Amino acid sequence: MANYIQVVATPTADTGASLLLHFDHRRYLFGNLSEGTQRALNQRKLAVAKLETMFISGETKWENTGGMIGMMLTIADVMDGSRREIIARNETNKKAGKKQLAFKGPDRLEIHGARNLNYSIATARTFVFRKGLPIRAVEVHEDPRLTNPEASTPDWEDDAIQVWKVPISAADNASCAFSEPRKRSHEVMTAEDEALQTRSRTDSASDEQAKAKEHGVLDVVPQYMARDDQEETKRREALEAIVGDMFSSDWSMDKLYETRLSQVQLPATIFVKEDGQLKKYNGPLPGEKGEVPDIKVLVRYPWPAVKVHSLPPVTRSNSATCYVVKNRGRRGKFNPDVAKELGVEPHNFKHLAAGRTVVGKTGKEVIPDMVLGKPAKPVGFAVIDIANTSFIESFLGRSEWQNESLMANVPIFYWILGQSVIDDPRIQTFIKKRPLVKHVIMAPDASPNMVSMESYALLHAKLRRIDPDRFPPLNYDNTVRDLSHLGPNVEAARVGMKATLGGGFEAKNDEIVPFPTFNEVDNMDGKTLKLSRAAATKISEPGFLEEVERAEQDIPNRDTEIIPLGTGSALPSKYRNVSSTIIRVPQYGTYVLDCGENTLGQLRRAYPAEEVTKILQETRCVFISHMHADHQLGTARFIRAWADATARLDPPPTLTIAGTYAMRPFLAEYNRIEPLDRERLRFLTRGDHLFPHGDGCLPPDCPTRLASLQLVRVAHCQHSYAGVLTWPSGLKIAYSGDCRPSDDFVEAAKGATLLIHESTFDDDKMGDAVAKKHSTMSEALDVGYRMGARRVLLTHFSQRYAKLPLMERRTTPTGADQAVLVAFDQMRVKLGEFRQAQAFLPAIRRFFDTDVSKGEED
């Protein structure tokens, strides 16, 4: 069976280290499932449809697993879409009397990793809901070869591979590390809404007990009590059950239960019938003050996983996982001539080739070994993940590396190493003692920090040719470290490196992804460049500059810089990452508006390391509009980076998390397995900040350095908010998040200096916008007009190339000028340069109309 292992991502500013093991019928992911992994696979045109088992190496921490939730959601959506398509086609086939089609996708998704993997997934239970794809997370709880170091029995296997898990631990606690036992359906969106509603209304440990009893696996144990093996087993089973309910529940939005209101078990969504129509019940609830009417109601209980409001106790782990992997080898080639000589009938050839014994013409048994050539032995590879030098002694002490049977025919090691680990003499000695093994080093100080999303990088380079001030060069370094001093068999990893395993081992470098040269920029359309030159001339003319000065004399903080880091919707694509925008206001700080997956990676790709540190140190507030994954899955990693960047500042600053309430319990739970410096986080939600009940005013000494922050409920999902941020200088920035046009938002942000509004759909997709509770471009522009916003930035597009707004001169209702721009990832525009940027829109529109790659699919 032909198979190979390929490097699909190396450690760069915006990707982790990932490997894809390829068989014709199946794919496996090994290494880190970091933020950006899914987008990197998309860039490499590697579909996830056949990806059903993932082996995450290293520790269970966001740096290694940050892309896991998004990947699970995408695979679940792909499988759900395929099933729906098969069902629809079978209905057509049935009417036509044709054969029914069988679904060929995976029955379930398995994810393997270090301790606390299930807990990490379970923290997302209030915003992750999918049906029909069971997910099983398998952790390494104990040393699989603790009692018999020489054992060679695999820890996991299927029909294609065998896997041995090699746990290691940091030196500070090595002895006890193992001693303790994309498009959503309407039904899914309803579950998400009700889950968030449930989370906000109830926060009781009794729900944890109810969940445990429902699965029959856990008697909740207070965290201060000692946990014996039996209790630990129950805790694990409870977490596994919660994860199972996140992806494989039989919940249905149509499933309603009739009961008396007094008997309803909260949380639940309650309906009453009025004039034959179902209406949501909004009266007094059981347990609340006031008289509860004794009426019949219809109840829809929330998605099962959401009923758990507090996860079982957990202990932070310092364990990491490495892997040894082998294929199944191959039987020897079938020899039909020998089979005939032994009297085997031709119709029995297939049985012999499949490994079964048959009877020849003479009545004697013929076994496969008699007619098969020499078999090919299993061949494999090792994935070694060492984050820092504290893991080295544990790694060196593992018995697997001295197990001759296990290590036979393992000709290649992939090393996923933290900074400077490759320079440790102990690692170098280990490598030098294995001169016959190919060593591929995947480390930030070995592999090049090359542009990983070259399709978008080329688009960015072309836009830079048109408007260099708004599209500065991306940050990259193509230096490949020379490791030949360790041996000719050692080299730094490059994306595209491949090693064939079936039919004999062979390392191949002929598919290495070349460093982008961006030479295509030299062949851009001449008329586009002519329009660009005309714009550059226009914005340098004294008359233009004087006009801008007159028009903008009332705009405060014109040096405020807006940097969209993600301008796409739903899931990352080659050309647009998911939602995030940062605002840099000199003298005040940096502000983050939504923080989708890989926000930090996008920032690191946009700026040099020193500037990234400065931006993190100046970050005052992160605003999360709602809990959909594409708007907040990068928050935990961003906070961790902020905590690291500010750890030595005196006094240590605080970071405000504003917006939807659900971020608070999510971060609190995740903080239990990976420290986020939570004591320095401040949470600002509803209360005095909810429009129109509160003005959102903040005290003068507020760490955000804002004068006020208002939250405005908008129509999208449960607990979706737009935000209105105002600074003491009078600067007012309004951010819509995802929503239908909102009159309340218009009122709350009257006279805004800048409106950043979602523009998910073109105007011809109004039906989609209404159904999915998004806005069209014209609707977003109308909000900007009614609000009187001086500057408007449109973002959150569902397509690669958003249509650019017409170039008519726009004004606010008071007659002030209004400038509109369309956001692109990693563009930079200052508040006082919108008019200059607008001058380049004709050239950009011409570029999109003539771009030869426009037809390329994401």
Secondary structure as GFF3:
##gff-version 3
##sequence-region A 1 858
A	DSSP	beta_strand	3	9	.	.	.	ID=ss1
A	DSSP	beta_strand	18	23	.	.	.	ID=ss2
A	DSSP	beta_strand	26	31	.	.	.	ID=ss3
A	DSSP	alpha_helix	37	43	.	.	.	ID=ss4
A	DSSP	beta_strand	51	56	.	.	.	ID=ss5
A	DSSP	alpha_helix	62	65	.	.	.	ID=ss6
A	DSSP	alpha_helix	68	96	.	.	.	ID=ss7
A	DSSP	beta_strand	109	113	.	.	.	ID=ss8
A	DSSP	alpha_helix	117	122	.	.	.	ID=ss9
A	DSSP	beta_strand	135	139	.	.	.	ID=ss10
A	DSSP	beta_strand	156	157	.	.	.	ID=ss11
A	DSSP	beta_strand	161	169	.	.	.	ID=ss12
A	DSSP	three_ten_helix	171	176	.	.	.	ID=ss13
A	DSSP	alpha_helix	186	201	.	.	.	ID=ss14
A	DSSP	alpha_helix	205	215	.	.	.	ID=ss15
A	DSSP	alpha_helix	229	247	.	.	.	ID=ss16
A	DSSP	beta_strand	257	260	.	.	.	ID=ss17
A	DSSP	three_ten_helix	261	263	.	.	.	ID=ss18
A	DSSP	beta_strand	269	274	.	.	.	ID=ss19
A	DSSP	beta_strand	277	280	.	.	.	ID=ss20
A	DSSP	beta_strand	296	300	.	.	.	ID=ss21
A	DSSP	three_ten_helix	304	307	.	.	.	ID=ss22
A	DSSP	beta_strand	319	327	.	.	.	ID=ss23
A	DSSP	alpha_helix	336	341	.	.	.	ID=ss24
A	DSSP	three_ten_helix	346	348	.	.	.	ID=ss25
A	DSSP	alpha_helix	349	353	.	.	.	ID=ss26
A	DSSP	beta_strand	358	359	.	.	.	ID=ss27
A	DSSP	beta_strand	365	366	.	.	.	ID=ss28
A	DSSP	three_ten_helix	368	370	.	.	.	ID=ss29
A	DSSP	beta_strand	380	386	.	.	.	ID=ss30
A	DSSP	three_ten_helix	389	391	.	.	.	ID=ss31
A	DSSP	alpha_helix	392	396	.	.	.	ID=ss32
A	DSSP	three_ten_helix	399	402	.	.	.	ID=ss33
A	DSSP	alpha_helix	404	407	.	.	.	ID=ss34
A	DSSP	beta_strand	412	417	.	.	.	ID=ss35
A	DSSP	three_ten_helix	421	423	.	.	.	ID=ss36
A	DSSP	alpha_helix	425	432	.	.	.	ID=ss37
A	DSSP	beta_strand	438	442	.	.	.	ID=ss38
A	DSSP	alpha_helix	454	466	.	.	.	ID=ss39
A	DSSP	three_ten_helix	484	486	.	.	.	ID=ss40
A	DSSP	beta_strand	490	492	.	.	.	ID=ss41
A	DSSP	beta_strand	498	500	.	.	.	ID=ss42
A	DSSP	beta_strand	506	508	.	.	.	ID=ss43
A	DSSP	three_ten_helix	519	523	.	.	.	ID=ss44
A	DSSP	alpha_helix	526	540	.	.	.	ID=ss45
A	DSSP	alpha_helix	542	551	.	.	.	ID=ss46
A	DSSP	beta_strand	561	566	.	.	.	ID=ss47
A	DSSP	beta_strand	580	585	.	.	.	ID=ss48
A	DSSP	beta_strand	589	595	.	.	.	ID=ss49
A	DSSP	alpha_helix	599	606	.	.	.	ID=ss50
A	DSSP	alpha_helix	609	617	.	.	.	ID=ss51
A	DSSP	beta_strand	619	624	.	.	.	ID=ss52
A	DSSP	alpha_helix	629	632	.	.	.	ID=ss53
A	DSSP	alpha_helix	635	646	.	.	.	ID=ss54
A	DSSP	beta_strand	655	659	.	.	.	ID=ss55
A	DSSP	alpha_helix	663	670	.	.	.	ID=ss56
A	DSSP	three_ten_helix	678	680	.	.	.	ID=ss57
A	DSSP	beta_strand	681	684	.	.	.	ID=ss58
A	DSSP	three_ten_helix	687	689	.	.	.	ID=ss59
A	DSSP	beta_strand	708	713	.	.	.	ID=ss60
A	DSSP	beta_strand	721	726	.	.	.	ID=ss61
A	DSSP	beta_strand	732	735	.	.	.	ID=ss62
A	DSSP	alpha_helix	743	748	.	.	.	ID=ss63
A	DSSP	beta_strand	754	758	.	.	.	ID=ss64
A	DSSP	three_ten_helix	763	765	.	.	.	ID=ss65
A	DSSP	alpha_helix	766	772	.	.	.	ID=ss66
A	DSSP	alpha_helix	777	787	.	.	.	ID=ss67
A	DSSP	beta_strand	791	795	.	.	.	ID=ss68
A	DSSP	beta_strand	810	811	.	.	.	ID=ss69
A	DSSP	beta_strand	817	822	.	.	.	ID=ss70
A	DSSP	beta_strand	829	830	.	.	.	ID=ss71
A	DSSP	three_ten_helix	831	833	.	.	.	ID=ss72
A	DSSP	alpha_helix	834	838	.	.	.	ID=ss73
A	DSSP	alpha_helix	841	850	.	.	.	ID=ss74
###
